[in-house]
Amino acid sequence: MLVRTGQGKYYITLNTGSVFSACLYNFDIDGAEVKPSHRDLLREKVVKPFLQTGGSVAVMGLASTSAGQTWDLDLSRHRAEEVAAYLWGF
């Protein structure tokens, strides 16, 4: 059952040079929607400008283990697919 969790959140970690990690979190429970604040990070703040300079990204989805392994794996995959689909829209 979808439970709204409020604004999407994220954090960014600079690894080395121009390599960074960005984590989107606070997806709705049982949800995969890329929230407006997630889209802001992907489109304006970090990811799109990075891609425009020739960078590349890898997308990985994660979900909690609260609903069972099969469900969580499917939700993780769906979240990653939603983020990737949004990125393809650039």
C-alpha positions in Angstrom: 0.0 0.0 0.0 1.4 3.4 -1.0 2.2 5.6 2.0 3.3 9.2 1.2 6.5 10.1 3.1 6.8 13.8 2.1 9.5 15.5 0.2 12.2 13.4 -1.5 15.7 13.9 -0.1 19.2 13.3 -1.4 22.8 13.6 -0.5 25.9 13.9 -2.6 29.4 12.5 -1.8 32.5 13.6 -3.7 34.6 10.5 -4.2 37.7 11.7 -6.2 38.2 14.3 -8.8 35.0 14.5 -10.8 33.6 11.2 -9.5 30.7 11.6 -7.1 27.9 9.5 -5.7 24.3 10.8 -5.3 21.7 9.0 -3.2 18.0 9.7 -3.7 15.9 8.7 -0.7 12.6 9.2 1.1 10.6 7.6 -1.7 7.1 6.9 -0.7 6.6 3.6 1.0 5.9 1.1 -1.8 6.4 3.9 -4.3 8.9 4.6 -7.1 7.9 8.1 -8.2 10.9 10.4 -8.8 9.8 13.3 -6.5 10.2 17.0 -7.4 13.3 17.5 -5.2 14.8 14.4 -6.8 14.1 15.8 -10.2 15.7 19.1 -9.2 19.0 17.3 -8.3 19.0 15.2 -11.4 18.0 18.0 -13.8 19.5 21.2 -12.5 21.9 20.8 -9.7 24.3 18.0 -10.5 23.5 15.1 -12.8 22.4 16.8 -16.0 25.3 19.3 -16.0 27.7 16.4 -15.3 26.3 14.4 -18.2 26.5 17.5 -20.5 30.3 17.6 -19.9 30.6 14.0 -21.1 30.2 12.2 -17.8 28.3 9.0 -17.3 26.1 7.6 -14.6 25.2 4.2 -13.1 21.8 3.8 -11.5 21.1 1.3 -8.6 17.8 1.0 -6.8 17.5 0.0 -3.2 14.5 -0.6 -1.0 14.1 -1.6 2.7 13.8 -5.2 3.7 10.4 -4.6 5.4 8.2 -6.3 2.9 10.0 -9.5 2.0 12.9 -10.2 -0.4 10.9 -10.6 -3.6 8.8 -7.5 -3.1 11.8 -5.3 -2.1 13.8 -6.5 -5.1 11.0 -5.6 -7.4 10.5 -2.2 -5.8 14.3 -1.6 -6.0 14.3 -2.4 -9.7 11.2 -0.2 -10.3 12.9 2.8 -8.5 16.0 2.4 -10.6 14.0 2.2 -13.8 12.0 5.3 -12.9 15.3 7.3 -12.2 16.8 6.0 -15.4 13.7 6.8 -17.4 13.8 10.4 -16.0 17.5 10.7 -17.0 16.8 9.5 -20.5 14.3 12.4 -20.8 17.1 14.9 -20.9 
